[in-house]
């Protein structure tokens, strides 16, 4: 790494800085190991200008402009190299055709190398304002940014006919743009009582601008269980990173959707006892129900109580073309709000955290809704369809395809408001402490992750993922622990 960073200040109110660095990585092939990252920034202390210098209410007003380029090398150390893999073969037997086979070890092509692999780079432009008013009782910061990332390092899935599974390539570009706001206020400040507040909120929009050839790159996360929910995540032009795709649902198949529940005159048999007799007879004889003409088919055998998918175009058979965008884990906005209260020797702090508009693909219920006819959660059992409970909202447990198919039912709203932390402290009187030979002492208690207000049906909508391409995938995520602390401190 080489770094050059000059700075310059003019008239104490115009500030300039620039830097230039060169970084190298052995992960990339010869000729692409190094990349270059310039940056520059300008700040203008506007409150020092003659037209604002006498405005007493303004303590500081600063305009900031900046540009910088950064790089990403987060790939496997050997991703650029063509690798061989060991493979075992049986060429013959030890004793003619009747003995045990002789197992021989050989090597086969394992991964495809890329002599063109290079750094992923991000160019970011920022415009910011810092404002302080009324002897710093109001402090406001706003930052508007635009980030353009090119040569994305993406593991691309390859067709089976190639003999390989995947290859790391530089593919496409992504844009991130957004606004970050911070507001700090001193609401009350008297001899014995102080109340301050800090609010931060961020708005970010992420979009894939280009992915080279084709219109999508399927991402198959290994975390999705045993063949369930295939082809949920795509890198696709015009959509955010981590976009989820699946089917819209149209309720459940009901008796009215099947010819079996109509008499010879084509009249629907509405009597519940007769419906049950017909249903039990077909099920008892391992028969199949016959869909009426015009009723949308999933392309496989269905029966009353199975999940019905919504057709997006013409026809009455569901295909992969009927998948739609279900959302992503990118929130419309997120942030935090802190209030601090101080009265004489007592201090109280309350921190709220919030996120709005993001979705998570919740796979957690799949294994608890009839997988192998066991592990059925109570809430599901009480609300699933049966011939005696046809108004129930959830599909019958034997609907394996319905349970394994990615739909809007798994893409849940993960917006939340959390009481993230509350802390309380009491500082013991200094006079009493001096008698004990110490400068001061404080006792405190705090609670972290106390309450969460959300519609999300699993334990916690706040969890982290190591893969941004499938950042919204929630599979058995462990809830954030609720923690309580108590203690004391002494100033010697």
Residue pairs with C-beta under 8 A, 6 or more apart in sequence:
1 21
1 22
1 23
1 24
2 21
2 22
3 19
3 20
3 21
4 19
4 20
4 21
5 17
5 18
5 19
5 20
6 17
6 18
7 15
7 16
7 17
7 18
8 15
8 16
8 17
9 15
9 16
10 16
12 45
12 48
13 44
13 45
13 46
13 48
13 49
14 42
14 43
14 44
14 45
15 41
15 42
15 43
15 44
15 45
16 40
16 41
16 42
17 40
17 41
18 38
18 39
18 40
18 41
19 38
19 39
19 40
20 36
20 37
20 38
20 39
21 36
21 37
22 34
22 35
22 36
22 37
23 34
23 35
23 37
23 71
23 119
24 33
24 34
24 35
25 33
25 73
25 119
26 33
26 77
27 73
27 75
27 76
27 77
27 79
27 80
28 73
28 80
28 117
28 118
28 119
29 80
29 113
29 114
29 115
29 116
29 117
30 115
32 116
32 117
32 118
32 119
35 71
35 118
35 119
35 121
36 69
37 68
37 69
37 70
37 71
37 121
38 67
38 68
38 69
39 66
39 67
39 68
39 69
40 66
40 67
40 68
41 64
41 65
41 66
41 67
42 64
42 65
42 66
43 62
43 63
43 64
43 65
44 62
44 63
44 64
45 60
45 61
45 62
46 52
46 61
46 62
46 63
47 53
47 55
47 58
47 59
47 60
47 61
47 62
52 58
52 61
57 133
57 134
58 131
58 132
58 133
59 132
59 133
59 134
59 135
59 136
60 130
60 131
60 132
61 129
61 130
61 131
61 132
62 129
62 130
62 131
63 127
63 128
63 129
64 126
64 127
64 128
64 129
64 130
65 126
65 127
65 128
66 124
66 125
66 126
66 128
67 123
67 124
67 125
67 126
68 123
68 124
69 121
69 122
69 123
69 124
70 121
70 122
70 124
71 119
71 120
71 121
71 122
72 119
72 120
72 121
72 122
72 153
73 119
73 120
73 153
74 153
75 117
75 153
75 168
76 168
79 114
79 117
79 168
80 113
80 114
80 115
80 117
80 168
81 111
81 113
82 109
82 111
82 112
82 113
83 110
83 111
83 113
84 107
84 108
84 109
84 110
85 107
85 108
85 109
85 110
85 111
86 105
86 106
86 107
87 105
87 106
87 107
87 108
88 103
88 104
88 105
88 106
89 103
89 104
89 105
89 106
90 101
90 102
90 103
90 104
91 102
91 104
92 101
92 102
93 99
93 100
93 101
93 102
94 100
94 101
94 102
109 163
109 164
111 164
111 166
111 167
112 158
112 164
112 167
114 167
114 168
114 169
116 170
117 153
117 168
117 169
117 170
118 151
118 170
119 151
120 149
120 150
120 151
120 152
120 153
120 170
121 149
121 150
121 151
122 147
122 148
122 149
122 150
123 147
123 148
123 149
123 150
124 145
124 146
124 147
124 148
125 145
125 146
125 147
126 143
126 144
126 145
127 143
127 144
127 145
128 141
128 142
128 143
128 144
129 140
129 141
129 142
130 140
130 141
131 138
131 139
131 140
131 141
132 138
132 139
132 140
133 139
133 140
136 186
137 185
137 186
137 189
138 183
138 184
138 185
138 186
139 182
139 183
139 184
139 185
140 181
140 182
140 183
140 184
141 180
141 181
141 182
141 183
142 179
142 180
142 181
142 182
143 179
143 180
144 178
144 179
145 176
145 177
145 178
145 179
145 180
146 175
146 176
146 177
147 175
147 176
147 177
148 173
148 174
148 175
149 173
149 174
149 175
149 176
150 172
150 173
151 170
151 171
151 173
152 170
152 171
152 172
152 173
152 174
153 168
153 169
153 170
154 168
154 169
154 170
154 171
154 172
154 217
154 235
154 469
155 166
155 167
155 168
156 166
156 167
156 168
156 169
156 171
156 217
157 165
157 166
157 217
157 218
157 219
157 220
158 164
158 165
158 166
158 167
171 211
171 212
171 217
171 235
172 208
172 209
172 210
172 211
172 212
172 235
172 237
173 208
173 209
173 210
174 206
174 207
174 208
174 209
174 241
175 206
175 207
175 209
176 204
176 205
176 206
177 204
177 205
178 202
178 203
178 204
178 205
179 202
179 203
180 200
180 201
180 202
180 203
181 199
181 200
181 201
181 202
182 198
182 199
182 200
183 197
183 198
183 199
183 200
184 196
184 197
184 198
184 199
185 196
185 197
185 198
186 194
186 195
186 196
187 195
187 196
187 197
188 194
188 195
189 195
192 343
192 344
193 341
193 342
193 343
194 340
194 341
194 342
195 339
195 340
195 341
195 342
196 339
196 340
197 337
197 338
197 339
197 340
198 336
198 337
198 338
199 335
199 336
199 337
199 338
200 335
200 336
200 337
201 333
201 334
201 335
202 333
202 334
202 335
203 332
203 333
204 330
204 331
205 240
205 330
206 240
206 241
206 328
206 330
207 238
207 239
207 240
208 235
208 236
208 237
208 238
208 239
208 240
208 241
208 243
209 237
210 237
211 217
211 235
211 236
211 237
215 236
215 237
216 234
216 235
216 236
216 237
217 234
217 235
217 236
218 231
218 233
218 234
219 233
219 234
219 235
219 469
219 470
220 230
220 231
220 233
221 232
221 233
221 467
221 469
221 470
221 473
223 470
223 473
223 475
224 230
224 232
224 363
224 473
224 475
225 363
225 366
225 367
225 475
227 404
228 363
228 366
228 403
228 404
229 246
229 361
229 363
229 366
229 404
229 405
229 406
229 410
230 406
231 245
231 320
231 323
231 406
232 244
232 245
232 246
232 361
232 406
232 473
233 242
233 243
233 244
233 245
233 361
233 469
233 470
233 472
233 473
234 243
234 245
235 241
235 243
235 469
236 243
236 245
239 325
239 328
240 328
240 330
241 328
241 330
241 468
241 469
241 471
242 328
242 329
242 330
242 468
242 469
242 470
242 471
242 472
243 325
243 327
243 328
244 325
244 326
244 327
244 328
244 359
244 361
244 406
244 411
244 472
245 323
245 324
245 325
245 326
245 406
246 323
246 324
246 326
246 405
246 406
246 407
246 408
246 410
246 411
247 309
247 310
247 318
247 322
247 323
247 324
247 405
247 406
247 407
247 408
248 309
248 310
248 312
248 322
248 324
248 407
248 408
249 307
249 308
249 309
249 310
249 407
249 408
249 409
250 296
250 308
250 309
250 310
251 308
252 304
252 305
252 306
252 307
252 308
252 385
252 393
252 395
253 295
253 302
253 303
253 304
253 305
253 306
253 307
253 308
254 304
254 390
255 261
255 269
255 275
255 279
255 304
255 390
256 268
257 291
257 292
257 295
257 304
257 308
258 289
258 290
258 291
258 292
258 303
258 304
259 290
259 291
259 292
260 278
260 282
260 289
260 290
261 268
261 269
261 275
261 278
262 268
262 269
262 292
263 269
269 275
269 278
272 388
275 387
276 387
276 388
279 304
279 387
280 387
281 287
282 288
282 289
282 303
283 303
288 301
288 303
289 301
289 302
289 303
289 304
291 297
291 302
294 316
295 316
296 308
296 309
296 310
296 311
296 316
296 317
296 318
297 316
297 317
297 318
298 306
298 308
298 309
298 317
298 318
298 401
299 317
299 318
299 319
300 401
302 308
303 396
304 385
304 387
304 390
305 384
305 385
305 386
305 387
305 390
305 395
305 396
305 399
306 395
306 396
306 399
306 401
306 402
307 395
307 399
307 401
307 402
307 403
307 405
307 407
309 318
309 322
309 405
309 407
310 322
311 318
311 322
312 321
312 322
312 324
313 321
313 322
323 406
326 359
326 361
326 406
326 408
326 411
327 358
327 359
327 411
327 472
328 358
328 359
328 471
328 472
329 358
329 359
329 360
329 414
329 465
329 471
329 472
330 357
330 358
331 355
331 356
331 357
331 358
331 415
332 356
332 357
332 358
333 355
333 356
333 357
334 354
334 355
334 356
334 358
335 353
335 354
336 351
336 352
336 353
336 354
336 420
337 351
337 352
337 354
338 349
338 350
338 351
338 352
339 349
339 350
340 347
340 348
340 349
341 347
341 348
341 349
342 348
345 426
345 427
345 428
345 429
346 424
346 425
346 426
346 427
347 423
347 424
347 425
347 426
347 427
348 422
348 423
348 424
349 421
349 422
349 423
349 424
350 419
350 421
350 422
351 419
351 420
351 421
351 422
352 417
352 418
352 419
352 420
353 417
353 418
353 420
353 462
354 415
354 416
354 417
354 418
355 414
355 415
355 416
355 461
355 462
356 415
357 415
358 414
358 415
358 472
359 411
359 412
359 413
359 414
359 472
360 411
360 412
360 414
360 456
360 458
360 461
360 472
360 473
360 474
361 406
361 410
361 411
361 412
361 472
361 473
361 474
362 410
362 411
362 412
362 456
362 457
362 458
362 474
363 410
363 473
363 474
363 475
364 458
364 474
364 475
364 476
364 477
365 377
365 380
365 457
365 458
366 403
366 404
366 410
367 375
368 375
368 376
368 377
368 380
369 376
369 377
369 380
369 384
369 394
369 397
369 403
370 376
370 380
370 396
370 397
370 398
370 399
370 400
370 403
371 403
373 397
373 398
376 397
380 394
380 397
383 392
383 393
383 394
384 392
384 394
384 395
384 396
384 397
385 392
385 394
385 395
385 396
386 392
386 396
395 402
395 403
397 403
412 455
412 456
412 457
413 455
413 456
414 454
414 456
414 461
414 472
415 454
415 455
415 456
415 461
416 452
416 453
416 454
416 456
416 461
416 462
417 452
417 453
417 454
418 449
418 450
418 451
418 452
418 453
418 462
419 450
419 451
419 452
420 448
420 449
420 450
421 446
421 447
421 448
421 449
421 450
422 446
422 447
422 450
423 444
423 445
423 446
423 447
424 444
424 445
424 446
425 442
425 443
425 444
425 445
426 442
426 443
426 444
427 440
427 441
427 442
428 440
428 441
428 442
428 443
430 439
430 440
433 439
433 440
433 441
438 490
438 491
438 492
439 491
439 492
440 490
440 491
441 488
441 489
441 490
441 491
442 488
442 489
443 486
443 487
443 488
444 485
444 486
444 487
444 488
444 489
445 484
445 485
445 486
446 484
446 485
446 486
447 482
447 483
447 484
447 485
448 482
448 483
448 484
448 485
449 480
449 481
449 482
449 483
450 482
452 460
452 461
452 462
454 461
458 474
458 477
459 477
459 478
459 479
460 477
460 479
460 480
462 480
463 474
463 477
463 478
463 480
465 471
465 472
465 473
467 473
